[in-house]
Amino acid sequence: MANILILGGGFAGLVTAERLAATLDKTEHQITLVAPNKNFTFYPALVHLAFGECEASDVTFALRTKLETIGVRFIQGEFIRLDPQSRTVEIAGDDVSGEIAYDYVVLAMGRRLATEHTPGFFEHASHMLGVRAAERFGEKIKKFTAGTIVVGSCPDGRLPVPVCETAFAMARRFEKQMQAGTVRIKVIFPESLQSAFGGATLHKELESAFLSHGINVLYDVPISEITEGKILSSAGHEIDYDLLMLIPPFRGPGTLSYLGISDDHDFVKVDGHMYVHGLENAYAVGDIVAFSGPKLAHMAVRQADVAAANIVAEIQGHAPQEEYYHEISTVIDARGADSIFLHYGIWDDDMYRLKKGYFWGPAKDFHDRLWQVRHA
Ligand SMILES: Cc1cc2nc3c(=O)[nH]c(=O)nc-3n(C[C@H](O)[C@H](O)[C@H](O)COP(=O)(O)OP(=O)(O)OC[C@H]3O[C@@H](n4cnc5c(N)ncnc54)[C@H](O)[C@@H]3O)c2cc1C
């Protein structure tokens, strides 16, 4: 019998649990998922939530109900500490407070919002890294009537898709006011567009899309501080705003740093099998992983597939075979002819496919709905 412990109930943790549950005999092996939140959140839909196009209940579902139906034990609790010698994990929560033993552990706790690296972020910026945060931003959008809207990313924000989609949604919402000159929209990136998308050269298509929506795009603006009404950068920029949405800097969870398995941003180092460097019987998947480029849900899902297949192989006495390939496959939904589909190999830039057109917005909506129906 093997005890498999999954830490985190986002895309990476949930899909790992589903894949293992579909393959392993649950009368013989125990799969446990631990997460502090009782709900799964479908993050890509939070832009729609902020703009009032759906409800919170449309983008979340109960983890316990879902996991119980597939024979996975759910523990609502928080990871505190891992002891590699005894192969135990300390959990604090209502369901369990104490240690849980594992034969295999999967680290899937996602990113940490390191707002402390941008003074003033907490006081002045909105973000969309959660249901409540997206709803609070939505309330500000409703009240906004005139002025400058800034949408962008702090250094290490690593999430360019919702930045672009929020800017396009703003341009649709305030189209008349933009024509009248009472609302202006700026998008800012800490680096080039190419760097923001892991090296993919989509800047021409994206720039022309921003231009056709009247959005002013600024690159190489490494935000260093936010004050009331002003963004300051370490390159000397001073940018005024009346409404501000920023992706904060990302870090891995600092709670693992004593294990020596993380890089200098606390992301966990893994090999191509998603096996953690320097920690036996441990895999890591999703935003927590120390791979370059943006952090996206489809990467988390693919990594979960790979880790689950390799855990099953190990349990069956074989060496891990399944390899992860790091690529971007995403749609930037501009609701119309400017929507972009990008497929790009971060580890192999020979793989490059870019398409633009009306089709991609509805295709993303359809894919997102289907994903939620299949996994809820
Ligand atoms: C607004 C927005 C829009 C996005 N749009 C897209 C898009 O269009 N396309 C795309 O591919 N990606 C998109 N993403 C990115 C995508 O959502 C993430 O890449 C994905 O959520 C990563 O999955 P994950 O499981 O690694 O992390 P998460 O989904 O963040 O899950 C982490 C899990 O770990 C749990 N956890 C945290 N701390 C602990 C702890 N101490 N102990 C136990 N559990 C813990 C959390 O509660 C959560 O359950 C978007 C993200 C946002 C915020």
The ligand as an ORCA input file, in Angstrom:
! r2SCAN-3c Opt
* xyz 0 1
  C      -6.694     36.337    -12.936
  C      -5.958     35.143    -13.469
  C      -6.125     34.764    -14.796
  C      -5.435     33.678    -15.313
  N      -5.617     33.353    -16.617
  C      -5.017     32.254    -17.111
  C      -5.267     31.850    -18.463
  O      -6.007     32.499    -19.201
  N      -4.653     30.721    -18.911
  C      -3.837     29.958    -18.106
  O      -3.324     28.919    -18.566
  N      -3.564     30.337    -16.836
  C      -4.132     31.456    -16.319
  N      -3.879     31.832    -15.021
  C      -2.845     31.112    -14.250
  C      -3.366     29.876    -13.538
  O      -4.525     30.162    -12.812
  C      -2.284     29.321    -12.604
  O      -1.143     29.019    -13.375
  C      -2.779     28.063    -11.906
  O      -3.792     28.409    -10.996
  C      -1.636     27.354    -11.181
  O      -2.160     26.210    -10.552
  P      -1.514     25.692     -9.180
  O      -2.320     24.505     -8.773
  O      -0.063     25.556     -9.306
  O      -1.742     26.893     -8.140
  P      -3.127     27.409     -7.525
  O      -4.221     27.275     -8.506
  O      -2.789     28.766     -6.983
  O      -3.403     26.427     -6.309
  C      -2.561     26.383     -5.167
  C      -3.258     25.567     -4.112
  O      -2.377     25.393     -2.990
  C      -3.070     25.738     -1.798
  N      -2.112     26.154     -0.764
  C      -1.503     27.342     -0.603
  N      -0.750     27.326      0.503
  C      -0.892     26.092      1.045
  C      -0.373     25.460      2.211
  N       0.460     26.084      3.064
  N      -0.750     24.188      2.489
  C      -1.578     23.504      1.646
  N      -2.102     24.060      0.518
  C      -1.744     25.339      0.233
  C      -3.998     26.857     -2.256
  O      -4.993     27.102     -1.309
  C      -4.512     26.236     -3.558
  O      -5.475     25.246     -3.289
  C      -4.567     32.922    -14.476
  C      -4.402     33.290    -13.135
  C      -5.092     34.387    -12.631
  C      -4.885     34.765    -11.194
*
